[in-house]
Every structure is written in C-alpha cells, then in structure tokens.
Amino acid sequence: MDDGRKIRLAYFVSHPIQYQAPLLRHIAAQPDIDLTVFFTADFSVRGYVDEGFLVNVEWDIPLLGGYRHEFLPKRLFKNAHPDHQISSGIARRLKHGGFDAAWIHGYHTFDAIQALVACRQVGVPVLIRAESHLQDRPRSAMRSRIKSTFLQVLARMIWGVLAIGKLNRKYWEHYAGKDLPIFDMPYAVDNEFFRCQAQKASLHREQLRSELGLESGRPVVLFASKLQERKRCIDLVEAFLRVTNSASFSRPPYLVIIGDGEQRAEIEQRVAGNRDIRMLGFRNQGELPRFYDLCDVFVLPSIHEPWGLVINEVMNAGRAVIVSDQVGCQPDLVCDGLNGYVFEALNVDALATVLSRALEAGEGLTSMGRESLRFIQNYSFEQDITGLRQALQAMMKTRNVTKSLRAAPVPGNEVSS
C-alpha cells in the first residue's frame, strides 16, 4: 500500500485443496500481501471418501502450513456437505482482523454466499474467482435468464473478478458487463515441482515400465482422472480399440488408465482380456509425475470440464496432449497441431483420428512436448500473483480515492477560520 503497510487479504474457500496449497504458500511469502485463509471444512486434511474417485483419499502432499489459516466454526448442519454448511463469526473475524480485501472461491455455495454477505456487512471489498465458462453445459431459456439476473446482482455486490483463463474471462464479460474489473489469475500448478519430479522420474522410466509389464520402446497413451461419466474415459477406450484394431503398428501402443470412480466396472468389462490396456486405479498426487514422464501423449476427453489442471501437470513433463473442445483450458494451453490435438467432445471417431495422428507422429510428439513445456511457463504461480497484486492495488487505489472524496469539503461549505 502507499503507506508501506501490507495489504491484509482474507481468502474464503470451502476446504484445503491439493491444487491450491502451494499457491497459498507463495502468496503468503509475498512482502506486500498479508494473507489469512478461512476454511469451512477440514475433511480433506483428515482423509475422506472422495465423491468422484469413490475411494478413501489421504493426500500425500502438505495441504496446510506455510500460510496463516483458520477453520471456521460450524453453526448448523455439521455433517452436511462443506458447500452447504453454515459457519459463524465471519463478520466478526473480518472486522477484528482489519482486512483490506477479501477473495472468495466460487459464488454458488452457502459458504461463499455467507462470506460475501459478511464482507458487505463490514465494508470489505470482494474479489471472486470461479471456474465457469459459457460452454460448460446447455441450459434452458428460463435457467439462462435466472442465471443472468443472479450474476448481474452479484456483479453489483463485488468489486471485481479474477479470471482463470480466456473462457472464464468471456463468461464474466458476458454476464457482468465490461464495467466489472477483471484481472487475469490463470489456473496454474506448482510448475517447478512437476517439472523437477518428472525429470527425476525419467532416470527410472524403464524400471516403471518393468513394474507395469510394459515392453520397452512401445508408446504409451495416458489417462489420469476420475472415472466419471463426464470425464469420458470410455470414449478414449473405444477410440484406442478402433485405432489399434484397424492399423498395424511396428510398435503397438499401450493405454494406461489411472483413476477410480463410478465407471470403473464398465471400463474394466470393456477392456477385459486386452493386454495392451492397463488400469492402475487411484494414484496419489506425489506418484503422478512418474506416469507423466512415462507417457508419449496424454488424453483428456471430458465434457463440461471447467479447466483440467491435470493438463498443466503433464505439460510440465514436456508431453503432447489431446483434449476435447469442452475442456476449459484448451484455448489457453492446447494449440491444435502445435503441442497436441483438439477434437469434438463425445465424437469417438474424431478422437480416434487425432489419436492415430499422434501415434503416427513419431518424433513429432517430442517436438510437441517441447511446445507444451514452453506454453506452460506462462501459466505459473508468478502470473497468478501478478494478477492478484494488480487487482489488489487497483482496489486500494479506488478505495483511497473514495475516502479522499468523502473527506474533501463540499464547495461552498468550507469552514472559515
């Protein structure tokens, strides 16, 4: 701030999230930002059955530490989903903490609305960061009108938004108009961690092949996500079977599937007896760089995917990527033909075509991987902090101007000495 004091920032998010913890540590280390994180729930720290993976998850990376945080006390519905819980004392904490600004993750849950109302109550300006984009799912005319009305009201209650990417920026421009300040704070992962871990894993790549029973020299296609309907792993399986059944490869590819969830049984039944497809189940965050290094091309065929942070992760291993046109990060991270391929979501023929093209590219995949590594450098925590800092500084400037205007004497009402 102009007086040399740190900007006191309160961040409200439902629970500790494995993707966000490293970013929060980076923000807390900044010399001009004093960050306090308020969580609604702590289930992700204790271990829990994940709704998407349907397995018990205990993350193998630290979710807390390195930043100031507090779990808000629950007021009602203690066993409810964290998005639906009601906490107490938010306004009191904001007031006593002397916060200059608040950042809220999302806007459609009870915990987010509570935080927003409390900020309005004590006069703390709010930045919203959410994942939505205009292509996320079809809506009826009625639902679209309700959504539009809600977001116009929301826009009047907040100071600005932090856009996670190009599609998200268009979303806010569409619903909130161009008067609402928008700052780019792209979805990013700990690039250095994933890049370094993948480099280390490359020294033991053949060992991992041996563990998995994969012949040396044969290309590997990788999927790593929840085995849910919207992730469309089954589309990749069908495309892989079409490609491998219709073409003769000197080095036949493998398909490695990492993840668990509601569709696991269906996929296992479809691939039963196929020795070129491996299903490995859920793997923790710290294990994934080994598999990113192992693969030649990574595929995410999802529909309604808000972003797809797994694409950021695998790009740090320098690998080509294939995504559907409903994966939110595609306009930012995947350039068709340069660092991967883009296909029409739910179109298995289109996926088979680009998969075949990738497998025939040979050394071209290596070149694509280098482009992935180059692209991902522009989606880092440093860019996130730059965007957040620009938003906070603009906000503080606006507040100072407002205070000055309020303090200035009204012409004609000056008091004579």
Summary of the structure (lengths in Angstrom):
residues: 417
radius of gyration: 23.8
end to end distance: 33.8
largest distance: 96.1
contacts: 1321
relative contact order: 0.12
helix: 44%
strand: 18%
